[in-house]
Amino acid sequence: MEDEGWVRVRWPTDKDLWNPSSMEAESSKPLKITFAGPANHWTDALPIGNGRLGAMVWGGVASETIQLNEDTLWTGTPGNYTNPNAPEALSEVRKLVDSGKYAEATSKAVQLTGNPAEVYQLLGDIKLEFDVSHLKYIEETYHRELDLDAATIRVKYSVTDVEFTREHFASNPDQVIVTKISGSKPGSVSFSVSLDSKLHYHSRINGKNQIIMEGSCPGKRIPPAMDANDNPKGIQFSAILDIQVSNDRGVIHVMDDKKLRIEGSDWAVLLLVASSSFDGPFTKPSDSKRNPTLESLGALKPIMDFSYNDLYARHLDDYQNLFHRVSLQLAKSLNSITSDGSLELKKIVSSVTGLCLMGSNDDMVSTAERVKSFQSDEDPSLVELLFQYGRYLLISCSRPRTQVANLQGIWNRDMQPKWDGAPHLNINLEMNYWPSLPCNLSECQEPLFDFVSTLSVNGRKTAKVNYEANGWVVHHKSDIWSKTSADQGDVVWALWPMGGAWLCTHLWDHYTYTLDKDFLKAKAYPLLNGCASFLLDWLIEGLGGYLKTNPSTSPEHEFVAPDGKPACVSYSSTMDMAIIKEVFGALVSAAEVLERDEDYLIQRVRKALPKLYPTKIAGDGSIMEWEQDFEDPDVHHRHLSHLFGLFPGHTITVEKTPDLSKAAEISLYKRGEEGPGWSTTWKAALWARLHNSEHAYRMVKKLINLVDPDHEAPFEGGLYGNLFAAHPPFQIDANFGVGDLFGKAINNTSCFQVHGSTFRNACAEQHEGSVLTSCSSPG
């Protein structure tokens, strides 16, 4: 007999590992995002991806667009992320801060910023044109869905008495995007197909059934009108589309040198492969030896030995091995809403294999309509869907040997996407990977660690030249070339040398979940060591013997200086000190595991830890964001930087630091509930860390608001019709923040005030029947 409101986490037995169907559960609504018509906006299209290749499927009838991305297509070339004039400017900024001239220090700090990051690009489009009869399709028969359980998009509709079906998936094992088009009557499939791109490109027909598109990314951010000597060669790319039709009928015609026409087939299968000349962040495109077209042809060759069913089976086996590790069920109806207005977690089943999600009901109501009605019906199955969608997106945009998930994952339609589509390290990139561990997708975190490794190479140069420091440093924004210097722009967001340090906390978290000592020794410890070396040199001893940071900013947030002037540069922002404490603590713990306590650097870190400037409480009872209790001109600011110690950090807890926890609660009340999607999910996680289920759920509910792409407003948050999270515009981080929130509930009974459960944590060795009652993992 089950008790309402309890969490039960069941980890698999050996039998479960070989028989996923043994993990049975009640049925529930299918994990599908559905539409009753073609997409009118990009945020109505549906995403698929294999980690490296991505596509957005619009589901048009008479004409269809499958928009393509490849994760190595960026502007630019490797950069120089050093500034020999920076040390002099740094000295002057520090003197101004010491003198209390914060506005002047802020103005002077512009000299510490650098060149802008490069820009994520798109690949192109598959264009499909069908017969004019499709203009008269029967609208009531149209159905478009993304099936999360199979990572497959399906589009169905009827023209007179013929039902047409399209299936789309992106295979990781075969590195191909696959589309199958079929009709219910023999010989009913006819259409023309071509490839297109906004980038500089040309396309040609290869043989009788392939289209090859070759092109290049701009060698600089904005393609300049300049002489050839000042226009570097950018990343080259190639995409190949192979078309197969039914053997007994169906003909492929070459219409011109760029388009193919399929006539009278039972079905057609389209195979899209792509490659680029990118050869790592330290190799210029002009020096790359890679041939994208030959690589694409090589990738296509082994695929030709597989049937469509073979390809699909290989795709499912790979994808479901990851996706089927976790299932989630919440209370089924409003009868299970608690008196304080929060959804109770009725049952969470977390397993290494075998997903059986619960519920049933038809899917005739579109997902957008479900989002629209959530404020009144609070459908728990929609929350389940949103949680699993975050896991789906992470699997689809971040796999071993791919690039790190950027601001939009891998999906982008613009040559100049908002905020360059670049990884932002002052919350967004980190949030992208929050769900990887609690949601049992640790493999998906590998690109992040590869990225940190390359950042450390460039970051050593930046630390040495710009700051005359040891170790390595990264600021708030990077790109495919592993940019480490401060970005060009306003000091309030550009000058923040804690990006690398925050990323390093993920290294220790990975170890606490996996207990992978080889990873700790070979990857995490050297990176933590280098990061701590920089931080030790960056810290300055100040009044009272405390170690402080100068200059220091709290990401993207200004204050009013005592002289009434706006400023952002001062001493020891609370976030700076919280991150440094986290890194130092992780390094000391890692040294203990590896029996390296006597290392000289570890001794320095141990001595520094108690001298770090502590988190302070302001006169109004909230956490101070800066060392001084400055006037805050925007108390509802979207960033929660000063609460890092509560989450994702571990230095503020309800049990061990009740006074700081109470101050954090007051800070959250001050910040309010408004803000972009990522801010909303961060607030939900913070409330959960405070064991406040009511407010955690309020923030989840706040996120589930439908955004109209034609009338969106910045910073309002919400969800688009395809469940992409909105800043607006689209930013993927909040999708991952939701996954992390409920993943933490799986891993820690403190979330949502669930009580009394026996739970099994991912930190432990996976033996049947083993139970932990506490855990060092985040959450």
C-alpha positions in Angstrom: 0.0 0.0 0.0 1.4 3.4 -1.0 1.2 6.6 1.0 0.3 9.7 -0.9 3.1 12.3 -1.0 5.9 9.8 -0.6 8.9 9.3 -2.9 10.0 5.8 -3.7 13.1 5.3 -5.8 13.7 1.8 -7.0 17.0 0.9 -8.4 17.2 -2.2 -10.6 18.2 -5.7 -9.7 20.5 -7.7 -11.9 17.3 -9.2 -13.4 16.1 -5.7 -14.3 19.3 -4.9 -16.2 18.6 -7.7 -18.6 14.9 -7.4 -18.7 13.8 -3.7 -18.8 10.1 -4.8 -19.0 10.4 -6.1 -15.4 10.3 -2.4 -14.3 6.6 -2.2 -14.8 4.4 0.6 -13.7 0.9 1.9 -14.3 0.2 3.5 -17.7 0.1 7.2 -18.1 -0.1 9.9 -20.8 2.4 9.2 -23.6 5.6 11.2 -23.5 4.7 13.1 -26.7 4.7 16.7 -27.8 1.9 17.0 -30.2 0.4 19.5 -32.7 -2.7 19.5 -34.8 -1.2 21.5 -37.7 2.1 22.5 -39.3 4.5 24.9 -37.6 3.8 28.6 -38.0 7.0 29.6 -36.1 10.4 28.1 -35.6 9.4 27.5 -31.9 6.5 25.3 -33.2 8.9 23.1 -35.1 10.1 19.9 -33.4 13.8 19.1 -32.6 15.8 15.9 -33.2 19.5 15.5 -32.7 22.3 12.9 -32.2 24.6 15.2 -30.2 26.4 16.6 -33.3 23.7 16.9 -36.0 20.4 18.6 -35.2 17.2 19.2 -37.2 14.0 21.2 -36.7 11.0 19.6 -38.5 8.2 22.0 -39.4 5.7 19.4 -40.6 4.5 21.4 -43.7 2.2 19.6 -46.0 2.6 20.9 -49.6 6.1 22.1 -48.8 8.3 21.1 -45.9 11.4 22.5 -44.3 13.8 20.4 -42.3 16.2 22.9 -40.8 19.7 21.6 -40.1 22.5 22.2 -37.7 26.0 20.8 -37.2 27.7 21.7 -33.9 31.1 22.7 -35.3 29.9 25.4 -37.6 31.0 28.7 -36.1 32.4 31.9 -37.4 36.0 32.8 -36.9 39.4 31.3 -36.3 41.5 30.6 -33.2 42.0 33.9 -31.3 44.6 35.6 -29.1 43.1 35.9 -25.7 45.8 37.9 -24.1 46.3 41.6 -23.5 49.8 42.8 -22.5 48.4 46.1 -21.4 46.0 44.5 -18.9 48.3 44.3 -15.9 48.7 48.1 -15.8 45.0 48.6 -16.2 44.3 46.0 -13.5 46.6 47.9 -11.1 44.8 51.2 -11.7 41.3 49.5 -11.2 42.4 48.0 -7.9 43.7 51.4 -6.7 40.3 53.0 -7.6 38.4 50.3 -5.7 40.7 50.7 -2.7 39.9 54.4 -2.7 36.2 53.7 -2.8 35.9 55.2 -6.3 33.6 52.4 -7.6 32.1 54.2 -10.6 35.6 55.3 -11.7 36.8 51.7 -11.3 33.9 50.5 -13.4 34.8 52.9 -16.2 38.5 52.0 -16.0 37.8 48.3 -16.1 36.7 48.6 -19.7 40.4 48.3 -20.5 40.3 44.8 -19.1 37.7 43.6 -21.7 38.8 42.0 -25.0 37.4 41.0 -28.4 33.9 39.6 -28.9 33.3 35.9 -29.0 32.5 34.2 -32.3 29.0 33.2 -33.4 27.3 29.8 -33.8 26.0 29.2 -37.3 23.5 27.0 -39.1 24.0 24.3 -41.6 21.0 24.7 -44.0 17.7 23.2 -45.0 16.2 20.2 -46.7 13.5 21.6 -48.9 10.6 19.2 -49.9 7.9 20.2 -52.4 4.9 17.9 -52.8 2.2 17.7 -55.5 -0.4 20.5 -55.6 -3.0 17.9 -54.4 -1.4 18.2 -50.9 -2.7 21.8 -50.7 -6.1 20.2 -50.2 -5.2 17.8 -47.4 -7.9 17.0 -44.9 -7.0 19.2 -41.9 -8.8 17.0 -39.4 -6.5 14.1 -40.2 -3.3 16.1 -39.6 -1.2 15.0 -36.6 2.4 15.9 -35.7 4.3 14.6 -32.7 7.7 14.2 -31.1 7.7 10.8 -29.3 10.3 11.2 -26.5 10.4 7.5 -25.8 11.6 6.8 -29.4 13.3 10.1 -30.2 11.2 10.2 -33.3 9.1 12.8 -35.1 6.0 11.6 -36.9 3.7 13.6 -39.3 0.5 12.1 -40.6 -2.2 13.6 -42.8 -4.6 12.4 -45.6 -5.1 13.6 -49.1 -8.4 12.2 -50.4 -8.2 8.5 -49.5 -4.4 8.3 -49.1 -2.7 8.6 -45.7 0.8 10.0 -45.8 3.3 9.4 -43.0 6.7 10.9 -42.4 9.1 9.7 -39.8 12.3 11.6 -38.7 15.1 10.6 -36.3 18.7 11.4 -35.8 20.9 8.4 -35.2 23.9 8.7 -33.0 25.5 5.3 -33.8 25.3 6.0 -37.5 25.7 9.8 -37.4 22.8 10.4 -39.8 19.5 12.2 -39.9 16.9 9.9 -41.4 13.5 10.7 -42.9 11.0 8.2 -44.3 8.1 9.3 -46.4 5.4 6.8 -47.2 1.8 6.6 -48.5 -1.0 4.1 -47.8 -1.5 3.4 -51.5 1.2 2.0 -53.9 3.0 4.6 -56.0 1.5 7.6 -54.1 4.8 9.2 -53.0 6.0 12.0 -55.3 8.0 15.1 -54.4 11.0 17.2 -55.2 14.0 17.8 -52.9 16.9 20.2 -52.6 19.4 21.5 -50.1 19.7 25.2 -49.3 21.7 27.4 -46.8 22.0 31.0 -45.6 25.8 30.5 -45.6 28.0 30.8 -48.6 27.5 27.5 -50.5 27.0 25.7 -53.7 25.2 22.4 -54.3 25.4 19.7 -57.0 23.9 16.3 -57.9 26.2 13.3 -57.4 25.2 10.3 -59.5 21.4 9.9 -59.7 20.3 10.0 -56.1 22.5 12.3 -54.1 22.8 16.0 -53.5 26.1 17.4 -52.2 26.1 20.9 -50.6 29.5 22.4 -49.9 30.1 25.8 -48.2 32.0 27.8 -45.6 31.4 29.8 -42.4 32.5 33.4 -42.2 36.2 33.8 -41.1 35.1 36.7 -38.9 31.9 37.5 -36.9 30.5 39.9 -39.5 31.6 39.1 -43.1 33.5 42.3 -43.8 34.0 44.1 -47.1 37.8 44.0 -47.2 40.7 42.8 -49.3 41.3 39.0 -49.4 44.4 39.3 -47.2 42.3 40.5 -44.3 39.5 37.9 -44.7 40.6 34.6 -43.1 39.4 31.3 -44.3 36.5 30.1 -42.1 35.3 26.6 -41.3 34.4 24.6 -44.4 31.4 22.2 -44.4 29.7 19.6 -46.6 26.3 17.9 -46.4 25.2 15.0 -48.5 21.6 13.9 -48.9 21.0 10.4 -50.2 17.6 9.4 -51.5 16.3 5.8 -51.7 13.0 4.7 -53.2 11.0 1.4 -53.4 12.5 -1.1 -55.8 9.4 -2.2 -57.6 8.2 1.2 -58.4 9.5 4.7 -58.0 11.8 6.8 -60.1 14.3 9.5 -59.3 14.7 12.3 -61.9 17.5 14.9 -61.9 15.6 18.1 -62.5 18.7 20.4 -62.7 22.1 20.4 -61.1 20.6 21.1 -57.7 17.3 19.3 -57.3 15.9 15.8 -57.5 12.4 14.6 -58.3 10.9 11.4 -56.9 7.9 10.0 -58.8 5.4 7.2 -58.1 7.2 5.5 -55.2 5.7 3.5 -52.3 8.1 5.2 -50.0 11.3 7.2 -49.9 14.1 7.3 -47.4 16.3 10.4 -47.1 19.7 10.1 -45.4 21.5 13.3 -44.4 25.2 13.2 -43.3 27.4 16.2 -42.8 30.9 17.1 -41.7 33.2 20.1 -41.3 36.9 21.0 -41.5 37.0 22.0 -37.8 40.0 20.2 -36.3 40.0 21.5 -32.8 40.1 25.0 -31.2 43.9 25.4 -31.8 43.9 24.7 -35.5 43.2 27.4 -38.1 40.6 26.3 -40.7 43.2 27.2 -43.4 45.6 24.7 -41.8 43.0 21.9 -41.4 43.7 18.7 -43.4 40.1 17.5 -43.1 38.1 17.1 -46.2 34.4 17.5 -45.3 33.0 16.0 -48.5 35.2 12.9 -48.4 34.4 12.4 -44.7 30.6 12.7 -45.4 30.9 10.2 -48.2 32.8 7.9 -45.9 30.1 8.2 -43.2 27.4 7.4 -45.7 29.1 4.3 -47.1 28.5 1.9 -44.2 25.0 3.2 -43.7 24.0 1.9 -47.2 24.3 -1.7 -45.9 21.4 -1.1 -43.5 17.7 -1.1 -44.2 15.5 1.6 -42.7 14.3 -0.8 -40.1 18.0 -1.7 -39.2 18.8 2.0 -38.9 15.8 2.6 -36.7 16.5 -0.4 -34.5 20.2 0.8 -34.0 18.9 4.3 -33.2 16.4 3.0 -30.6 18.9 0.7 -28.9 21.4 3.6 -28.5 18.9 6.2 -27.4 16.7 4.1 -25.1 19.8 2.9 -23.3 20.1 6.4 -22.0 16.5 7.6 -21.9 15.1 4.5 -20.2 17.1 5.0 -17.0 14.7 7.3 -15.3 10.9 7.5 -15.0 8.8 10.0 -13.1 5.2 10.0 -12.0 3.6 12.8 -10.0 0.2 12.7 -8.4 -2.5 12.1 -11.0 -5.1 14.7 -10.2 -6.0 17.8 -8.4 -7.2 15.6 -5.5 -3.5 15.0 -4.8 -2.7 18.7 -4.5 -1.6 19.5 -0.9 -3.3 22.1 1.2 -0.4 24.5 0.6 -1.0 24.4 -3.1 2.0 22.3 -4.1 2.0 19.1 -6.1 3.2 16.1 -4.0 5.5 13.6 -5.5 3.5 10.4 -5.5 6.0 8.1 -7.0 9.4 8.4 -8.6 10.9 5.3 -10.1 14.6 5.7 -11.1 16.3 2.9 -12.8 19.5 2.2 -14.8 17.4 0.6 -17.5 13.7 0.3 -18.3 11.3 3.2 -18.5 7.6 2.7 -18.0 5.8 5.9 -17.6 2.3 6.1 -16.4 -1.0 7.4 -17.6 -3.1 7.1 -20.6 -5.5 9.5 -22.2 -5.6 10.5 -25.8 -3.2 13.0 -27.2 -5.8 14.9 -29.3 -5.2 18.0 -27.3 -2.0 19.8 -28.6 0.8 20.3 -26.1 0.5 24.1 -26.6 -3.1 23.9 -25.4 -2.0 21.9 -22.4 0.5 24.5 -21.6 -2.1 27.2 -22.0 -4.5 25.5 -19.6 -1.9 24.5 -17.0 -2.6 27.6 -14.8 -6.1 26.2 -14.2 -5.8 22.4 -14.5 -2.3 21.9 -13.2 -2.0 18.7 -15.2 0.8 16.7 -13.4 1.5 14.7 -16.6 2.6 17.9 -18.3 5.2 18.4 -15.6 6.4 14.8 -16.2 6.6 15.5 -19.9 8.6 18.7 -19.3 11.0 16.9 -17.1 11.6 14.1 -19.6 11.9 16.6 -22.4 14.9 18.1 -20.7 16.5 14.7 -20.6 15.6 14.1 -24.2 17.2 17.5 -25.2 20.4 16.8 -23.4 20.8 13.3 -25.0 20.1 15.0 -28.3 22.6 17.8 -28.1 25.5 16.6 -26.0 27.1 13.2 -26.5 30.7 12.0 -26.1 33.0 13.6 -28.7 30.6 16.4 -29.6 30.8 20.1 -28.9 29.5 21.4 -25.6 25.8 22.3 -25.6 25.5 26.0 -26.3 22.9 28.6 -25.5 20.5 26.9 -27.8 21.8 23.3 -27.5 22.5 22.6 -31.1 19.4 24.1 -32.7 19.7 27.5 -34.5 18.2 29.0 -37.6 20.1 32.3 -37.7 23.5 33.6 -38.8 23.4 36.0 -36.0 21.5 34.3 -33.2 20.7 36.2 -30.0 23.8 36.5 -27.7 25.7 34.7 -30.5 24.3 31.3 -29.4 27.6 31.1 -27.4 28.2 29.3 -24.1 27.7 31.8 -21.3 29.5 30.7 -18.1 27.8 32.9 -15.5 24.8 30.5 -15.3 23.7 29.3 -18.7 26.3 26.7 -19.6 26.4 25.3 -16.1 22.6 24.9 -16.0 22.8 23.1 -19.3 24.6 20.3 -17.4 22.8 20.4 -14.1 20.5 17.4 -15.0 23.3 15.2 -16.3 24.1 13.5 -13.0 20.8 13.5 -11.0 19.0 12.4 -14.2 21.5 9.5 -14.8 23.1 10.9 -18.0 26.7 11.2 -16.9 28.0 10.3 -20.4 26.3 13.5 -21.8 28.6 15.5 -19.6 31.7 14.4 -21.4 31.7 17.3 -23.9 31.7 19.7 -20.9 34.8 18.2 -19.5 36.5 18.2 -22.9 35.6 21.9 -23.2 37.0 22.7 -19.8 40.3 21.0 -20.8 40.7 23.1 -23.9 39.7 26.2 -22.0 42.5 25.5 -19.5 45.1 25.7 -22.3 44.1 29.1 -23.5 43.2 30.2 -19.9 46.8 29.7 -18.8 47.9 32.2 -21.4 45.2 34.7 -20.3 46.1 34.3 -16.6 49.8 34.8 -17.2 49.7 37.8 -19.6 46.5 39.6 -18.4 46.8 39.0 -14.7 50.4 37.9 -14.1 49.0 34.8 -12.3 49.6 31.1 -12.4 47.0 28.5 -13.3 44.2 29.2 -15.7 41.2 31.5 -16.0 38.0 31.9 -18.0 35.5 34.7 -18.1 31.8 34.8 -18.7 31.5 33.9 -22.4 33.3 31.5 -24.7 33.0 29.9 -28.1 34.2 26.9 -30.2 37.7 28.4 -30.2 37.8 28.2 -26.3 37.9 31.9 -25.8 39.1 32.7 -22.2 39.5 36.5 -22.1 36.9 39.0 -21.0 34.4 39.6 -23.8 33.9 42.9 -25.5 31.1 44.9 -24.0 29.7 46.3 -20.8 31.9 45.6 -17.7 28.8 44.5 -15.7 28.7 41.2 -17.6 32.1 41.0 -19.4 34.5 41.3 -16.5 33.9 38.2 -14.5 36.9 35.8 -14.2 35.0 33.1 -12.3 33.7 31.2 -15.3 36.4 28.5 -15.2 36.1 28.1 -11.5 32.3 27.5 -11.6 32.8 24.9 -14.4 35.4 23.1 -12.1 32.7 22.4 -9.5 31.1 20.1 -12.1 34.3 18.0 -12.0 34.0 17.2 -8.4 30.2 16.7 -8.6 30.9 14.1 -11.3 33.2 12.2 -9.0 30.8 12.3 -6.1 28.1 10.7 -8.3 30.3 8.1 -10.1 33.1 7.5 -7.7 35.3 7.2 -10.8 38.8 7.5 -9.3 40.5 7.3 -12.7 38.5 10.3 -13.8 39.4 12.2 -10.6 43.1 11.5 -11.0 43.5 12.0 -14.8 40.9 14.7 -15.5 39.4 16.5 -12.5 42.4 16.9 -10.2 44.8 18.6 -12.7 42.0 21.0 -13.8 41.0 21.8 -10.2 44.7 22.2 -9.4 45.2 24.8 -12.2 42.0 26.6 -11.3 43.0 26.9 -7.6 46.5 28.1 -8.6 44.9 31.1 -10.4 42.4 31.8 -7.6 45.2 31.8 -5.0 47.1 34.4 -7.0 43.9 36.4 -7.7 43.1 36.8 -4.0 44.4 39.8 -2.1 44.7 40.1 1.6 42.7 42.9 2.9 41.5 44.5 6.2 41.0 42.0 9.0 43.3 39.5 7.3 40.6 38.3 4.9 41.4 37.2 1.4 39.3 39.1 -1.1 38.8 39.6 -4.8 39.5 42.9 -6.5 38.1 43.8 -9.0 34.9 41.9 -8.4 31.5 42.0 -10.0 28.2 40.2 -9.4 27.1 38.9 -12.8 25.2 41.5 -14.8 24.0 43.4 -11.7 24.9 47.0 -10.8 24.8 48.8 -7.4 24.6 52.4 -6.3 27.9 53.5 -4.9 28.0 55.6 -1.7 28.5 58.7 -3.8 25.2 58.0 -5.6 26.8 56.9 -8.9 25.9 53.6 -10.6 28.8 51.0 -10.6 29.4 47.3 -10.8 33.1 46.9 -9.8 34.1 46.6 -6.1 35.5 44.0 -3.7 34.6 40.4 -3.1 31.1 39.8 -4.5 29.4 37.1 -2.6 29.3 34.9 -5.6 33.1 35.2 -6.1 33.8 34.0 -2.6 31.2 31.2 -2.7 32.6 29.8 -5.9 36.2 30.0 -4.5 35.1 28.2 -1.3 33.5 25.5 -3.5 36.6 25.0 -5.6 39.0 25.0 -2.7 36.8 22.5 -0.8 36.6 20.2 -3.8 40.3 20.3 -4.4 41.1 19.4 -0.7 38.5 16.6 -0.9 40.0 15.3 -4.1 43.5 15.4 -2.6 42.3 13.3 0.3 40.8 10.7 -2.0 44.0 10.6 -4.1 46.3 10.7 -1.0 47.9 14.0 -2.1 47.3 15.9 1.1 51.0 16.9 1.4 51.1 18.6 -2.0 52.3 22.2 -1.6 49.3 23.7 -3.3 46.9 21.8 -1.1 48.7 23.2 2.0 48.3 26.7 0.6 44.6 26.1 -0.1 44.0 24.7 3.4 45.5 27.9 4.9 43.5 30.1 2.6 40.1 28.5 3.2 39.4 30.0 6.7 40.7 33.4 5.5 38.2 33.7 2.7 35.8 36.6 3.2 32.6 35.2 4.6 29.0 35.5 3.4 27.4 38.4 5.3 23.8 39.3 6.1 22.5 42.7 5.2 20.5 45.1 7.5 17.2 43.9 6.0 18.1 40.3 6.8 19.0 39.2 3.2 22.2 37.9 1.9 24.6 40.7 1.0 25.4 40.6 -2.7 28.6 42.6 -2.4 31.1 43.1 0.4 29.4 46.4 1.3 25.7 46.7 1.8 25.3 48.8 -1.3 21.9 50.2 -2.5 20.4 47.8 -5.0 18.7 49.7 -7.9 17.0 46.5 -9.1 15.9 44.2 -6.3 14.1 42.0 -8.7 17.1 41.3 -10.8 17.0 38.1 -12.8 20.4 36.7 -11.5 20.6 34.9 -8.1 24.4 35.1 -8.0 24.7 35.9 -4.3 22.8 32.6 -3.5 25.3 30.4 -5.2 26.3 29.0 -1.8 22.8 27.6 -1.4 22.5 26.2 -4.9 24.3 24.9 -6.9 26.9 25.3 -4.1 26.8 23.5 -0.7 28.0 26.1 1.8 24.6 27.2 2.9 22.2 24.5 4.2 19.1 24.5 6.3 20.7 22.0 8.7 24.2 23.5 9.1 23.7 27.3 8.5 20.2 28.2 9.6 20.9 31.9 9.8 22.2 32.1 6.3 19.4 29.9 5.1 16.9 32.3 6.6 18.7 35.2 4.9 18.6 33.3 1.6 14.9 32.9 2.0 14.5 36.7 2.5 16.7 37.3 -0.5 14.4 35.1 -2.6 11.3 37.0 -1.4 13.1 40.2 -2.4 14.0 39.0 -5.9 10.4 38.1 -6.5 9.0 35.6 -9.0 9.4 37.4 -12.3 12.2 36.6 -14.7 13.4 34.6 -17.8 13.1 30.9 -17.9 16.5 30.1 -16.5 16.0 32.4 -13.6 12.7 30.8 -12.8 14.1 27.3 -12.7 17.1 28.5 -10.6 14.6 30.0 -8.1 12.7 26.7 -8.0 16.0 24.9 -7.2 16.8 27.4 -4.5 13.4 27.1 -2.9 13.8 23.3 -3.0 17.2 23.5 -1.2 15.3 25.5 1.5 12.8 22.6 1.8 10.0 24.9 0.6 7.9 22.8 -1.6 5.2 25.4 -2.1 7.5 28.0 -3.6 9.5 25.5 -5.6 6.2 24.4 -7.2 5.1 28.0 -7.7 8.2 28.6 -9.8 7.6 25.5 -11.9 4.0 26.7 -12.4 5.4 30.1 -13.3 7.5 28.6 -16.0 4.6 26.7 -17.6 3.0 29.7 -19.4 2.6 29.7 -23.1 4.6 32.3 -25.0 3.2 33.8 -28.2 6.2 34.2 -30.6 4.4 37.2 -32.2 4.0 39.1 -28.9 6.9 37.9 -26.7 8.5 40.3 -24.2 12.1 40.0 -22.9 12.7 38.6 -19.5 9.2 37.2 -19.0 10.1 33.5 -19.3 7.6 30.8 -20.2 7.4 28.0 -22.8 6.9 28.0 -26.5 4.5 25.6 -28.2 7.2 23.0 -28.7 8.2 23.3 -25.0 11.4 25.1 -25.7 12.1 27.5 -22.8 11.9 31.2 -23.3 14.0 34.1 -22.1 12.5 35.2 -24.5 13.8 34.4 -27.1 14.6 30.7 -26.9 17.3 29.6 -24.5 17.6 26.0 -23.7 19.0 26.3 -20.2 15.6 26.4 -18.4 14.6 23.1 -20.1 17.6 21.6 -18.3 16.9 23.4 -15.1 13.6 21.6 -14.9 15.2 18.2 -15.4 17.7 19.0 -12.7 15.0 20.0 -10.2 13.1 16.8 -10.4 16.3 14.8 -10.8 17.4 16.2 -7.4 14.1 15.1 -6.0 14.9 11.6 -7.2 18.3 11.8 -5.5 17.5 13.6 -2.3 14.4 13.5 -0.1 14.7 17.1 0.9 13.2 18.4 -2.3 9.5 19.0 -2.2 9.4 18.1 1.5 8.8 14.4 0.8 9.3 12.3 3.9 10.3 8.9 5.1 11.3 7.3 1.9 13.9 4.6 1.4 16.0 5.9 -1.4 18.9 4.8 -3.5 21.5 7.3 -4.5 23.7 7.3 -7.6 26.7 7.9 -5.5 26.7 4.3 -4.2 28.0 1.3 -6.0 25.0 -0.2 -7.8 24.4 -3.4 -5.8 20.9 -4.7 -5.3 19.4 -3.7 -1.9 22.0 -1.2 -1.0 20.5 1.9 0.7 22.0 5.2 1.7 20.4 7.6 4.1 22.6 10.6 3.2 24.8 11.6 0.3 27.4 14.1 -0.7 26.0 14.6 -4.1 24.5 18.0 -5.0 20.8 18.3 -4.4 
